[in-house]
Amino acid sequence: MTKIKYWLTLINKKVIERFGGGPHGIRYDSDLERIDTFQQAVPILLKDHPFTNGNKRTAYVAFRLHYLGHQLPLSEAPDPEHMVHVLPQKIDYILKENKEWLEALAEI
């Protein structure tokens, strides 16, 4: 599993658990394998819907992570160990601070 696929799958699982929307799972694995950055993930998530549920919410969180400074491919991140500790905190922060927005996306 690529690093970005790991993080996108974690984000997707968290938005499904927190905001509902049916079972969590990957529909199109090949779409996730070709993603290198959070910025690149957004249009693929919105257009191709690689997850069974929660694609728009996952795309929103990926978009926020990109603009919080995670613009490099994760394989080129300066300190991958740091990423393991920082990204989950940022993901949880985005989910908490954008609760209403993510709930609205769940209704679309």
Secondary structure, 3 states (H helix, E strand, C coil): CCHHHHHHHHHHHHHHHHHCCCCCCECCHHHHHCCCCHHHHHHHHHHHCCECCCHHHHHHHHHHHHHCCCCCCHHHCCCHHHHHHHHHHHHHHHHHHCHHHHHHHHHC
